[in-house]
Amino acid sequence: MPQIWQILMGYGISLKGKSLLDLGGGHGDLCLMAHNSGAKKVRYIDNAIDDSVYARFHKTTVELFKQDIEKNEWGNGFDYISCLSVLPYLQSPDRFLNDVSKTGSVFILECQYAGDGPGLREIQNDYHMESWLRVYWDGVESIGKTLVAGRQRYRTIWVCKNDS
């Protein structure tokens, strides 16, 4: 079971009967786990979906869209939005976070910091990340860490939500 899934389950997030929008989801591990756990709707958007991803989701109801996540053409009405290890690759991470914060969904984020691959240079640690996320969300909470294989680096998993 992927680390992120264990962290979400440990935090009490259940996707059974819920909807998930995964933005920039790599090979789609989180989407597949959500689908298999009984999520009512799963949408996966990434600009690099290849044949192996299409084949992996062939017999599922997961909606696959090959498009740029920064264009904010995601649709709406999702209970959860996830974005795992994608923020440093975006042209405008601030605009992206602002757009996501206005959806009313609970946002699940994993992001690498300075010194971790293409990490965000201006984000040095969890304190800096939390301060940045609080610009967009009322509630920001660190719920766990994932270990990056081969690098011995940890990435923090954040859950962000607004009161309104």
N, C-alpha and C positions, 0 to 999 in steps of 0.2 A: 504494500500500500504506500503510495507516495507520501513523503513527509508533510506536504501542505495539507493533504486530506486528513491525516492524523491530527494535525494542529487544529483544523477547523472543527473536527468532531470533538476534540478535547475541549474546545471553547464553547461547544454547544450549538454550533451552526449545523442544522440539518437541512438538506436541500430536497427532501422528500415532499412532493407537492408544491414546491417553490420553482421559481424561474431564475436562471443564471445567464448572464451575458459575460463571456470571456473574451477580453480584448488582448490580442497578441499572444495567444495561448500556446505557442510552440507546437508540440506534437499532440496537444489536446488532452493530456492526462486528466486535468481537472474536469473537463467536459465529459469525458468518458465515465469518471467516477460519479459525477452528478447524475448522468443518465442512468447508470446502473443502480443508483440509490433511490430512483423514483422521482426525480425532478420532473415537473409537469412541462417545462420548456427549457431547452438549452440552445443558446445561439453562440457560435464560435466565429470570431472575426479576426483575420490575420492577413497581412499582405503577402505572406509566403506559404500559403497552403499548397502542398504538392500532392502527387498521386498517392503517396503512402498515407497521408492524412485522409484523403477521400476514401481509400480502401479501408482504413481503420474504422471509419464511421458509416460504412456502406449499409449495414443492417441496423442502424439506429435512427432515432427521430431527431438527432442533433442537426440544427440548421447551420450549414457552413457557408460563410461569405468571404471571398477573397477580395479584400479592399483595405484601404488605408484607414487605420483606427483614428487618426487625427482629423478626419473629415467629419466626425460626429454624425454619421449616418447609420446609427446603431439600431434605431427603433427605441421604444420606451416601454415602461410598465414592467421592468424586471425587479425582482426582489433583491437580487445580488448582482453586482458587477465586479469582476475580478480582472486584475492586470498584474501579471507575475513577471518580474525581471525584464520589463519592457521600457520603463520610464526613461532610462539614459539614452535610448535609441531615438526618442522623439525629437522633432524639430522644436516644438514648443511645449515642454512639459507643464508649464504654468497654465497655458490655455487649456490643455487636455484635462488637468485636475479641476480647473474651474468648470469646464463642461460637465464632467462626471459628477461634480458636487451638486449640480442643479437638477439631477435626475430624480432625487428622492430615494434612490436605492442605497443599500448598504454596500460600501466599497471595500473590497479586499485587495490589499496591495503588498507585493514583495518587491523590494528595490535594492540594488547593489549601490554601495557608497564609494567614495573616493578610494582608490587602491584595489578595487575588486572589479577586474575586467574593465569594461567601459563605464564604470560607475560614475555617478554624478559628482563632479569635482567639488562643487560647493557644499555637498552634504558629507560631513565627516563622520557622523555617528547618529545614534538614535535620537539624541537630544535635538540635533539640527533637523532631522527628518520630522519629528513630532511638531516642532515649531512651524515648519513649512506646511504640513498638512492642516494645522489648526487655522491657517489663513482661509481654508476652504470648508472645513467641517467643524461643527460644535463638539462632537465626540470623536476622539482619536485614541485608540488603545492598541498597544503592542500585545499580541497574543501568542507569540512564539518565534522560534528561529529555525531556519533550515540550514543544513550544512551543504556547502557546494562541494561535490565530490572532486577530488584531485587538487583542490585549492586550499582546503582547510580554512575556509572563510564561512562565516555565518551571515545570513540575510534575515532581517526582521520581517515578520508578517504583521501587517497593520489592518485593523478594522476601523473604518471611518463612517460616521453617519451624522446627519443633521437632525436637530430636534423638530424642525418644522416639516 
